[in-house]
Amino acid sequence: MAPDVKPTPDDRADSVDDLLDDEILDDESAERQQRRVLLVVVVFVLVAAAALWFVYGEKPREESEYVPAAAAPTRPVASNALVPQLPFREAATESGIDFVHVNGAEGKRLLPETMGSGVAFLDFDRDGDQDLFLVNSAPWDATARRNGPTQAFYVNEGGRFRRAEKDVGLDLCFFGMGTAVGDFDGDGWPDLYVTAVGENHLFRNVDGKRFEDVTRHAGVGGGDHWSTGAVFVDYDRDGDLDLMVLNYVTWSPEIDLSQSFSLGSLARAYGPPTGFQGDHPFLFQNQGDGTFKDVAEKAGLHRLNPATGVAMGKSLGVTVCDFDDDGWLDFLVSNDTVQNFAFRNLGDGRFIDIGADIGFAFDDKGNARGAMGISTSHYRNNDDLAVAVGNFANEMTAFYVNQDPENPLFVDDATSVGIGAPTRDSLTFGLVFCDLDLDGFQDMVCTNGHVEPEISRVQASQHHAQPMEVFWNTAGHGRSRFVRLGRESLGPDILKPFVGRGLAVADVDGDGDLDIVATENAGRPRLFLNEKPAGRFLRLDLRDADGRSAALGARVTLETSAGRQDQILGAGGSYLSTSEAVLTFGLGADDAATKIRILWPNGKSQTLPRLAAGRHTLKAPR
């Protein structure tokens, strides 16, 4: 288990250089061992070189040196440039959100109890604002479930939420975990998929008035599995949305109880996934008639443990990106205590996992980590693709960077970009890249919380509830690093500890900037309203050729004075959660974006010379 959660950065530090210096000091402990190893290697190389010179009478052949690619050009800034004032105010209760998550805990300490749950934003009624779905779990006893807690749904009415799960048909009790949003039948209304311990559920949106459970007809229930993250995506570019669904471990109460997990003086504790066999994902291919077919094995998504011959994956997070830049959307999957997967889309319905080959599967020592949430970003506004993965306590958040999309090779730059040391002690679940201050560079926000409620009894320095972390991207100010913001920048609300799990972002109050919803295991969700003074932004609502359905998977690149920004609509990611299906680009001081290029899900490309700041709805070309 991890040591104590670190305090927030010194609230008195008010400049980029001050905060970066603090982070560099934190990084030194993580890098000291690396320097020692490097010193030994250098001495060995010098001795070997001397020996070669002595034997052959000439200098040894000079080896090529790796030189990191240059970061994107950034605007110079004075050394005393102030970090942003980025206050967030917690407003769940005053906004009408009264949900309390039920995790089913009754003393047996069964693993699913501590893992949930997710949250989704969707414009259910297409009135222009984001409604809210909160996943609930359930009691284990079947009798208790008859009148037990249900899923929660809130209609957004001008920034105030009205609870409505009974009105829309979502008042069902089951052990929910995660959620995905997408219009699978192409009727223009966003549908809802909910993963669970046991059968998953697909809810069809009926004209923005109610949801209809079409799970059995659609064939996406999944049977007796423990499903986690999910994402809708048209991976085969045939014009309809398919569904990628992760499964965690082969689990039952009997298997769990037979493990006899203990922790110090605790006779029973929540155990790690190492005591369970892995499981394969589902890839539900849309058949175009309201039904789906699982093609995961045929598509190459079944990965076997070579030592045991059983399923390798223990998957929690999935994000969609094009890491090889070939125009076909790939899957990156975060796994808990086994290697991560990088499924490259071959364009013929098949995928191949090249995670180990391109440096994404393990840490820099070749070890798997306890990976949870995942998110991607072109954080320098250039070709470099970063993949952040939230990990278990005592395992810093990974920050894999690929500098060459044509020949992918990821290197974990967590320490050098300022993410490593601050996250070493946190147990990170939800994780999202987004431009919180609208300066044109994506920041990173994380939810944290331990899995063992009694952890402080055996490790006094560790805590069940942990504060969120907000990392400000300084790339627009001459420094290609992230700074963890403190109370002076964020205000007190977002740094109050809780048992964080799911995380999603949306413009809840319609002011153009991004607000945050974070879930708490066995507690109330938090709604953090972004109260930074309004900046300039570009919000793109991308639609199919009929103008009805969100064009999930569309990739947008555009130019501003901050450089070239690059985002994919509906890329999934985070932990068990789904953010709004609208892209937000910060414009800084610019009044427009230029050179907008959209690669639509059907493979067609569109270029626009200019878009003024504000909100735009764009339709795909036929």
N, C-alpha and C positions, 0 to 999 in steps of 0.2 A: 504494500500500500504506500501511498505517497506521503511525504512530509507535509508540514503546514502550508496552507495557502498563503502566498506572498501578499503583503499589503499593496495597495495601489501606489502608483508613482508619486513622488513628492509633489504635493499640491502646490508648493511654492514655486516650482520650476515653471517659468512662463515663456520659454523660447524653445525653438526647435533644437538648437545646439545643447541647451541645458538637458532636455529630455533625452536626446540621443546619447549624450555623455553618460547619463545614468544607465541607459540600456547597455552601452558598451561595457561599463563596469560589471553589470550582471553577466554579460556574455563571456567575460574573461575566465570565470571559473569553468565554463563549459569548454572553452578553447584551450585551457592550460594543458590538459592531457594530450590534446592533438599536437601542440607544439613540442611536447616531450617526445612523442612518437616521431614527429618530423625530424627532430634533432638526431635521433638514433639513425633514422634512414639516411640523413645527410652524411653523418660520419661514416656509415657503411659504404655509401657511394664513393666518398673521397678515398677511402682505403682501397676499394676495388679499382678505382681509376689509377691510383698510384701503382698498384700491382700490375695493371695492364700496361702502363707506360714503361715500367721497369722490364717487363717480359718482352714486349714488342718494339720498344724503342720509339713509340709514337703515342700521341694522345688518343684516348678512346674516342670512338665515334660520338659526336654530339647528338643527344636525343632531342626530339621536338618538345617544345614546352607548351602546355595548355594555357591559353590566354582567354579569360572570360570575355564574352561578347559585351560590347559597350552598352550601357543603359541608354534608354531613349533620351534625347536632349531634353533638359529641364530648364526652366527659367531660373536665373540666379536670384538669390534672395539675401537680404542682409542677415548677418549672424544673429541678430536679436529679433528676428521675425516671430511674432506671437503664434502660438498654437491656437487652433480655433476654439471659440466658445461654442460648444455643441451640447446644450442642455437637453436632457430628456426628462419628461415628467410622467410618472406612473399614473394612469387614469382609467384602469380597468373598471373599478367599482362605479366611479362617477359616470362612466360611459355605458353602464348597464350590464356589464359582464359579471355574472355571479356564479359561474361554473366552478365546481370543485372536482378535481380528478380523483377517482377511486381506483386504487391499485390492487385491491383484492387481498392485501396483506392481513393475515390472521394468525401470524406467529410461526408458520412453517417455513418461511423464508424461501419461497419458490422464485426462481430467477426472473420470470416475466414480470413479477410485481415491481421490480426496481428499474425496469427498462423503458416504460412508457411515460408520456406518449406524445403524439404529433398534433399539428395544427395546419389549417389551410385557409388561404384567402381565395375567394372566387366571387365573381359578379353573378350571383345566382339568378337574379331577376333582370339583368342587363339594364339597370338604371344608371350605370356610370360610377357607382361606388362599390367598395369591396366588402362583401359579406364574410362571415367568419364561421368556420367549422372547427370544433374542438373534439378530438378523439378521446373517448373514455374507455377505461377497462371495466372490470366487473368482479363481483364475488365469485369464488370457485364453486360454491354450492349451487346446484341447479335450481333448487327451490327458491333460494334468495334472489336468483336472477329474474324470476317471474315478475316481480315488482321492483327490480333493482334499478340502479342508476343507468341512464341512457346516454347516447351520444348527444352532443350539444351543438345547436345551430343558432346563429344570431344574424338577423337582417340589419344591415347598416342603413340607418335613416338619418342622413346628414351628420354623421359622426357620432350618433347615439345608437346603441345596439339594442334591438328588441329580440328577446329569446323566442325561438319559433320552431324547435325540432318537432313538436307535436303537430304543428300546422303543416309542416312540409314532409312528414312521414319518416323522420330520422330518429324517432323516439324508440330505439331498439337497444336492448341490453346484450352486449357481447364483449369479449376481452379484446378491445381494439388496440392497435399499436400505431400505425402510420396512415398516410393518406396521399392521394394524387388526384389531380384535377385535369380533365380534358374532355372534349366533345367527341366521344367515340363514334357516335352515329351521324355526325355531320349535320344536325338539325339546327345548329346555332346556339344551343343552350349547353353550358358547361356541366358535365357529369362528374360524379364523385366516386372514387374507389377508396375503400378502407381495408387495410390489412389487419390481421388479427392472429391471436393464438387460436387455431382452429380455422373455421371457414372464413374466408374473406368476403367482402360485399361490394357489388357494383350497383350504384344508385343512378338511374337514368333521370335526368332533369326533364320534367314534363312542363314545357312552356313557361318556365320560371315561376310555377305555382306550387309544385310539390315534387318529391322524388319517388321513383318507383324502383323497388328492389328487383333487378333483372339478372341476378347472379347466376341462377341455375340455367336460365335460357341462354345466357351468354357463355357459360362454361368457364368462368374465371374464379370459382370458389376456392380452388386449390387444395381441397381436402384437408386432411389432418396434419397441417404444417404450422410452423410458427413464422409467419411472414412479417417483414419489417418495412424497409424502404421500397418505394415504387415510383415509376415515372411513365407518363404517356409520351410516345414519340413515334413518328413515322419512319422507322429505321430502314424500311425497304422502299421508301419513296413511291408508294402506290396510291397515295392520295387519302388514306385514312390512318387514324391513330392506332398504333399497337401499344402494348402494355408490358413493361419490364417490371417484374416483381421479385424482390429478394426474399430468401429464406435464411433464417439465422442458424439454428441447430436442431438436431433431432431431439425433441423434448417431450416428456410426459411428467406428471407429478411423481410417478413411481421412479423414473430414472433420476429425477432431481433428488428425491429423498434418499435414494440409495447411495448418493455420493458422500454423505456424512461430512459436509463442509463445516469447518469450525474456524474460529478466529480468536486466538488467545484464550481468555476465560469463557468466551461465548460458546455454548454447546452447539449452537447452530447458527450459521452465517450464510449470506448470499455467496454462492460459489462462482468461480470463473467459468467461461465456456470451454476451457480445456478439458473438462470432464465429460463433454458431450461430443457426439459425432457431428460433423458438418452436414450441410444440405445444399441441394442445387437450387438455382433460381428458376422462375417461370419466365418464358418469353411468349406472351399471348399475342399471336398474329391475328389481326383483324381480318375476318373473312368477308366483310362488306355487307353482311346480311343480319347484323346484330349479334353474331356469334364470334367466338375466338377459338384458336387452336394453339395449344402449347407446343412450340417448336424449339424449345431451349436446347434439347440434346442435339437435334439435327443441325441447329445453328452453331454448335460448338461451344455452348455456354456451360456444359457440364465438365467441371474440373475435378479430377480424382487425386487424392493423396497418393503419391507413388509408393509410400511405405505401407499403407493399409489397404489401398484399393477402394476406399469409401470416399464420399463427397468431401471435397476440401473446404469449400466456402463456409464461412460463418459471417454472413454479410449483413451489414446494417445501413450503409449509405451508398447511393448511386447518383452519379451526375452524367449528363450528356455533353459531349464536346467533340471537336474534330481535331484530335491531338496530332494527327499526321497531315492535316490540311489538304485532304484529297476530295473534300466535298461530301463525304459520307459520315454520318454521326456515329461516334464511338461511345462506349460505356466505360467509365471508371468506377470501380467498386471498392469500397473500404470494408475490410474484414477484421474481425476481432480475434486477435492472437494467432492468425494465420496470414499468409501473404496476401497483399492487395492484388486485384485483377485490373488489367488494362485490356479490354476487349476491343480489338481493332476491327472495324466494319470493312469487310472485303468487297462489299458492293454487290454480292451475288446471293445474299441471304445468309451468308456465313460470317462468323466472327472467329478470331484467333486471339488467345490471351498472350500478350507479349510483355506483361508487367515486369517479369524478372529480367527480360532482355533490355528494357529501356530504363531501368532504375527506379521503378515505381513500386515494386512488390515489397521491398524491405527497407530498413533503415540503413545508414551508411556502414554498419557493421555486419549486415546480412541477417539481421533479426527481424522477425515479425513483431508488430506492436498491437496493442488493444485499440483498434481504430473504430471510430464512431461516425461523426459527421464529416461531410466533404463538400468542397466548393472550389470553383475555378475562377481565374481572373487573368486578364492581360494587364497586370497591375502597373507596369511601367509605360503603358500605352505604346507598346511595340509588339514584335512578334513573340516575345517571351510569354509562355503560358505557365502560370503558377497554379498548382493544385494544393490546397491546404486540407489537411486531414486532422481532425481532433482525435487525440489519443488519451489513454488511461493516465491516471495519476502517476507521476514520476517519469512520464514519457512526454517530452515536449511535443507540441503540435508540429506536425510535419509541414514543410513548405517546399514541395517539389517544383523545380523550375526547369522547363524545357526551352532551350534557346534555338533549336533548329527543327521546325515542324516537318521538314522533308526527311530528316533522319533523327527521329525522336530519341532523346536521352535526357532523363530527368536527374537532377542533382538536388539533394535536400539542402536548401539555403536558409533553413529556419534561423540558425544562429546569426548569420551574416546580415539578414534583413531585419533583425530585431524581434522576431517572433519567438525564438527558441527559449531563452532564459525566462522571460516572464510567464510562459505557459508550462514550464516544467512541472510545477506542483499542482496544476489544475487538472481535473478530470473533465474533459471537454466533450460535450455531446453536439448541440447545435452549432453550426458554423456557416456564416454567409458573408460573401463579398458584396458590397454595395457602396455607392457614393453618398455617404451620409451628409457631407457638408457641401455637395454640389460643386466641388472645385475641379471636376473632370478626372479625378483619380479615385479608384475604388478602395474603400477602407474595409476593415474586417471586424465582425462582431461575433462573439462566442457566448454560448450558455454553458455553465459548469455546474457540477454537483456530483457527490460521491454516490456509489451504489449501496454502501453499507451504512444504515442509519446509526449504528453503534460504533463507528470507526474511531471516534475520539476516545472511547474507553480503552482501546488497545494502542492507539497512537494519539497522544494528547495534542500533537501538532496538526492533526488532520481533522477535517470537518465534513459533515454530510452536506450542509448548505454552503455554497460558495458563490462569490460575486461574479457577475458577468464581466467580460473584458471587451473593450472597444479599442481597436488599433487604428490610429490615424496614419494614412499613407502620405509620406512627406515627399513623394516623387515630384510633385509640382513645385517644390521649394528647394530644389538643388540637392536633395539627399534621397537616395534610393533605399529608404528604410521605413519601417513602421514604428510608431511610438504608441505605447499603451497610455491612454488618457486617464487622468485622475479626476477627483471630485471637482477641482477648480474649473475644469472644462465641461464635465458632464453633469454636474449637480449631484445630489446625494442619492436620488431614487434608483438609478440603474446599477449602482454599486452595492446595494443592500443584498446580502447573501440569501439565496434560496436554492432549492434542489432542481436546478435547471435541466431541461431535456430538449423539447422541440423548439424551433426558432423559424420565424418567417417574417418577411417585410412587405409593406404595402403603403401607399399613400392613403391612410385611413381617413384623414380629415380634409382631403382635397386641396391642400396648400402647395402641392408640388414636390415636397420632400418626402423622404421615406421614414415611416414609423415602424415600430418593432413589436411583435407579439412573441412572448416566450412562455412555454408551459412549465409547470412544476409537477413533479411526481408527487402524487397524494397531496396536492395543494391547488391553489388558485393561479390562473395564468396572469401574466403581467402584460399590460399594454403601455408601452413607452412612446409617448408622443414627442416627435422631434420639434423642439421649440426654437431652433436656430432661425434668425430672421431670414425671410424668404430670399432665395438666390435664384439665378436663372437656370432653367432646366429645359430638357426636351423629353417629353413622355410620348412613347410610340405604342399605339394600340394596333398591332399587326393582325390582319384578317386574311382569310382565304379569298379566292377570286369572287365568291358570292358576297363577301362582306359580312359573313355570319359568324364563322368559327374562328377562334384564336389560332393563328398560324404557328403552333408550337414547333420549335426546331428552327425557325427562321433565324438567320445570323445577320447582324447589322454591324457594319463598320462605318465610322464617320470621322471627320476631321474637325478639331477645334484648336484654339491656341494651346491647349494642353497636350496636343498630339492626336494620335489615332486611337479612338475608343472602339471596343469590340465586345459585343455581347450576343448571347443566344437566348431566345425567348423560351421560357419553360424548361430550363436546363435541369430542373430537379435540384439535387444536392441537399444541403443542410442535414438534419436528422429527423426522419419520419415526417417531414413537413413540406409544404408547398407555398411559395410566395406568389404574389399577384402575377397575372399573365399580361403585364405591361412592362416595357423597358423604360428605365429612367437613366438619362444621361445628364451629368452636371456640365454646365456651360461656363462656369466661372464668371468672368466679366463679359463674355461674348454674347451677342444678341442672336446668334444663329449658328448652326452647324453646316458644314459644306462637305462635298464629295461623299454623300451617303450612298453606300452600296448594300443592297439586301440580297442575300442568297436565300431564296424561298425554299420551303420543305420539298417541293417538287423538283428541285434542282435548277430552276430558272433564276436568272440574276437580273437585278434592276438597279439602275443608278439614278440618283437625284442630285442636282447641283447644289441645292440649298434648302434648308428647313429653318424657319424662324423659331425662336424660343417659344415654348408653350406645349400644348397638347395636339397630337395629330393622329388620325386614324388612316392607315394605309392598307390598300387591298393588293393581293398578289395578282400579277398578270396572268392571263389565261394562256 
